[in-house]
Amino acid sequence: MAFKGVIFDMDGVVVDNHRYHFQAWMEFSRKYKFKLNHEIYRDEFNGKTNADLFRMIFGKISPEEINKYAQEKENVYQALYLKDMKAHTGLIDFVESLKRKKLKIALGTSAPPQNVDFTLDNLKLRGYFQIIVDGSMVERGKPDPQVYKLCCDKLGLEPKDCVVFEDSLAGLESAKRAGCSVIAVATSHKAQELKVQTETIIHDFTEVKKYFN
């Protein structure tokens, strides 16, 4: 594969943090009494923006209510994950190699700004990304292609010249609909489940060389 731009999702790709988000959402579901389990989380929650999720849970609610619920949930998540934070295996070496090759690098995530700041600043990763698009910058979350189209626009590249690393089915669909190539990261889904969207799958970034020259 030869590309001019590389775009990373954050949760489940830059960091392997699936179980911490799940734990936080389970606490939230117990408090607000809606049904949630591994299957529902994997199939209906993963990859979507907080705005989309809270409307799905509570129906028609105001932006102020969305922000309130989001802050509550993300505070729980950050408290759970802080002590275990680390970049996904092989990520640093990989992005360093991309920099040496002068490729453009972006982050395209459904996460809210406070989680992007929490992740990139605590792990000192911000400097690797020339462009960052988060969930607050799009009107339509994944699987809509908006987030990845915006990344490509901001990088000044055509989608066909970009590859996206994604862990969620919604995110892979989003990237493909944008016109990008995709590489799936088997963290929040098993490799067999990801084959619905692509046969190009890694478990971590030590495996990426088989797809990326």
Backbone torsions as a table, in degrees:
resi	resn	phi	psi	omega
1	MET	NA	131.1	177.4
2	ALA	-123.1	119.8	-175.4
3	PHE	-133.1	160.6	174.7
4	LYS	-99.0	-21.5	-178.3
5	GLY	-138.9	146.0	178.6
6	VAL	-126.9	126.9	-177.2
7	ILE	-118.7	129.7	-179.3
8	PHE	-110.7	131.8	159.8
9	ASP	-68.2	166.0	-178.2
10	MET	-101.6	-70.6	-176.1
11	ASP	-66.5	123.3	-178.3
12	GLY	89.0	-5.0	-179.2
13	VAL	-126.8	-67.6	175.2
14	VAL	-65.3	-38.2	174.7
15	VAL	-130.5	144.6	178.4
16	ASP	-96.2	79.7	-169.1
17	ASN	-118.5	17.9	-174.0
18	HIS	-52.2	-47.8	-172.6
19	ARG	-67.9	-26.2	-179.7
20	TYR	-75.2	-40.3	173.5
21	HIS	-63.2	-41.8	179.9
22	PHE	-61.6	-44.6	178.4
23	GLN	-60.2	-42.0	179.6
24	ALA	-64.7	-42.8	178.7
25	TRP	-66.3	-35.0	177.9
26	MET	-65.0	-41.5	175.0
27	GLU	-59.4	-43.9	-179.3
28	PHE	-64.1	-40.6	-178.6
29	SER	-67.7	-36.2	178.0
30	ARG	-66.3	-39.8	-179.6
31	LYS	-67.4	-42.8	-174.1
32	TYR	-101.9	5.3	167.3
33	LYS	58.6	55.3	169.0
34	PHE	-125.5	154.0	-174.3
35	LYS	-73.7	131.5	176.1
36	LEU	-152.5	137.8	173.8
37	ASN	-150.1	-177.3	-176.8
38	HIS	-58.5	-42.3	-175.8
39	GLU	-68.0	-44.8	179.2
40	ILE	-63.6	-43.4	-179.6
41	TYR	-61.8	-46.5	-177.8
42	ARG	-63.4	-43.8	-171.3
43	ASP	-87.5	-28.0	-171.7
44	GLU	-118.0	-21.1	-175.2
45	PHE	-103.2	-40.5	-169.1
46	ASN	-62.4	125.4	176.2
47	GLY	95.1	-9.2	-175.8
48	LYS	-94.4	158.1	178.9
49	THR	-74.9	157.8	175.6
50	ASN	-58.8	-40.4	-179.4
51	ALA	-58.4	-46.2	178.6
52	ASP	-63.7	-40.5	-177.4
53	LEU	-68.5	-44.1	-178.3
54	PHE	-70.7	-30.1	172.6
55	ARG	-68.8	-36.5	177.3
56	MET	-64.4	-38.4	-177.4
57	ILE	-78.0	-48.2	-169.7
58	PHE	-105.6	-6.6	-177.3
59	GLY	84.3	-146.2	-177.1
60	LYS	-77.9	107.4	179.3
61	ILE	-129.3	160.8	-174.5
62	SER	-78.4	160.1	173.7
63	PRO	-56.8	-34.5	178.9
64	GLU	-66.1	-40.0	177.5
65	GLU	-67.6	-40.6	177.0
66	ILE	-58.3	-46.0	180.0
67	ASN	-62.8	-39.5	179.8
68	LYS	-63.7	-49.2	179.5
69	TYR	-64.4	-39.9	-179.6
70	ALA	-62.5	-44.6	179.7
71	GLN	-61.5	-41.2	179.3
72	GLU	-61.9	-50.0	-178.6
73	LYS	-64.8	-44.4	-176.8
74	GLU	-69.4	-29.3	174.7
75	ASN	-62.2	-40.8	177.8
76	VAL	-65.3	-48.3	179.4
77	TYR	-57.3	-47.8	-176.6
78	GLN	-64.8	-37.7	177.3
79	ALA	-64.7	-37.6	179.8
80	LEU	-69.9	-39.9	-170.1
81	TYR	-89.7	-23.0	-170.4
82	LEU	-51.8	-45.0	-174.7
83	LYS	-71.7	-18.4	-175.9
84	ASP	-112.0	8.7	-173.0
85	MET	-62.1	136.2	171.5
86	LYS	-164.6	152.3	174.9
87	ALA	-66.2	150.0	-179.6
88	HIS	-62.8	148.5	-174.1
89	THR	-52.8	124.4	177.2
90	GLY	83.5	-5.4	-174.7
91	LEU	-61.9	-48.4	-174.3
92	ILE	-60.5	-47.5	179.1
93	ASP	-59.7	-38.6	-178.6
94	PHE	-67.4	-48.3	-178.4
95	VAL	-68.4	-30.3	174.2
96	GLU	-62.9	-39.1	179.0
97	SER	-68.2	-34.9	177.0
98	LEU	-65.5	-40.4	177.8
99	LYS	-62.3	-42.0	179.6
100	ARG	-62.4	-32.3	179.3
101	LYS	-84.2	1.2	178.0
102	LYS	64.1	29.5	175.7
103	LEU	-81.7	151.0	176.7
104	LYS	-82.7	141.1	-173.7
105	ILE	-129.4	133.0	179.1
106	ALA	-133.7	160.5	171.9
107	LEU	-115.1	126.1	178.4
108	GLY	-128.0	103.9	-169.9
109	THR	-132.8	151.9	172.4
110	SER	-83.0	-7.7	-176.3
111	ALA	-65.0	150.4	176.6
112	PRO	-73.7	161.3	-177.7
113	PRO	-54.6	-37.2	-177.1
114	GLN	-65.6	-30.6	176.8
115	ASN	-79.1	-33.4	174.9
116	VAL	-62.5	-47.6	178.0
117	ASP	-61.0	-45.8	179.8
118	PHE	-55.8	-45.2	-176.4
119	THR	-75.7	-53.7	-173.0
120	LEU	-68.6	-37.5	-176.5
121	ASP	-79.3	-39.4	177.8
122	ASN	-65.9	-34.4	-179.0
123	LEU	-97.1	2.0	178.2
124	LYS	55.7	48.0	-178.4
125	LEU	-106.7	-10.2	-171.5
126	ARG	-56.3	-38.3	-175.6
127	GLY	-64.9	-14.3	179.7
128	TYR	-79.1	-18.7	-171.9
129	PHE	-108.0	118.5	176.9
130	GLN	-72.5	-31.5	-178.2
131	ILE	-131.6	137.1	175.2
132	ILE	-129.2	123.5	174.5
133	VAL	-119.7	120.4	-178.4
134	ASP	-113.8	179.8	-173.9
135	GLY	-63.5	-23.0	-180.0
136	SER	-77.6	-10.9	-173.5
137	MET	-98.4	0.1	-179.4
138	VAL	-124.5	150.6	177.1
139	GLU	-89.7	-24.8	-176.5
140	ARG	-128.8	119.5	-178.4
141	GLY	-78.9	172.0	175.6
142	LYS	-57.6	140.3	16.9
143	PRO	-85.5	2.9	173.3
144	ASP	-58.1	144.2	-175.7
145	PRO	-79.7	1.3	-170.7
146	GLN	-55.3	-44.7	-174.7
147	VAL	-61.6	-40.4	-177.2
148	TYR	-81.6	-30.6	171.3
149	LYS	-62.3	-40.1	179.5
150	LEU	-66.5	-40.5	175.9
151	CYS	-58.0	-47.7	-179.2
152	CYS	-62.4	-43.7	178.8
153	ASP	-58.9	-45.5	-177.5
154	LYS	-69.4	-28.8	175.3
155	LEU	-78.1	-15.0	-176.8
156	GLY	74.3	31.3	-176.9
157	LEU	-125.9	154.2	171.8
158	GLU	-76.5	143.4	178.6
159	PRO	-53.2	-34.9	-178.8
160	LYS	-64.1	-17.5	179.8
161	ASP	-96.6	8.7	-177.3
162	CYS	-122.7	148.1	172.9
163	VAL	-119.9	140.8	-178.3
164	VAL	-114.0	133.9	171.1
165	PHE	-98.6	121.7	-175.0
166	GLU	-140.1	149.1	178.3
167	ASP	-109.6	-17.5	-174.1
168	SER	-104.6	153.1	176.8
169	LEU	-64.3	-40.0	177.7
170	ALA	-63.3	-39.8	-179.8
171	GLY	-68.8	-39.7	177.2
172	LEU	-64.2	-41.5	176.8
173	GLU	-62.6	-42.5	178.4
174	SER	-57.4	-48.5	-178.3
175	ALA	-65.4	-41.7	179.4
176	LYS	-66.1	-39.3	178.2
177	ARG	-67.1	-28.3	176.2
178	ALA	-72.3	-19.0	-179.5
179	GLY	101.7	10.7	179.6
180	CYS	-89.3	158.7	165.5
181	SER	-77.5	159.4	-177.4
182	VAL	-133.7	146.4	167.4
183	ILE	-127.5	121.5	-179.0
184	ALA	-85.1	144.5	177.0
185	VAL	-114.0	116.9	-172.6
186	ALA	-84.5	79.8	175.9
187	THR	-116.0	-64.1	-178.9
188	SER	-80.9	-18.0	174.2
189	HIS	-125.7	152.0	173.1
190	LYS	-74.3	154.6	-178.3
191	ALA	-55.7	-39.9	-179.0
192	GLN	-61.3	-36.8	179.2
193	GLU	-69.7	-35.2	-177.5
194	LEU	-71.6	-18.5	-178.8
195	LYS	-65.4	-12.7	172.7
196	VAL	-60.4	-33.5	-177.0
197	GLN	-102.8	-33.1	-176.4
198	THR	-162.6	151.3	173.1
199	GLU	-91.7	-5.9	-176.5
200	THR	-92.3	99.0	-167.8
201	ILE	-136.3	136.7	170.5
202	ILE	-125.2	162.3	173.1
203	HIS	-98.5	-33.8	173.3
204	ASP	-153.7	179.6	-170.5
205	PHE	-82.9	1.3	169.4
206	THR	-74.1	-15.6	-177.4
207	GLU	-96.8	-1.4	-167.1
208	VAL	-72.9	-21.6	-175.9
209	LYS	-62.0	-25.9	-179.2
210	LYS	-69.3	-16.8	178.5
211	TYR	-113.9	-16.6	-166.0
212	PHE	-131.4	114.7	179.9
213	ASN	-98.7	NA	NA
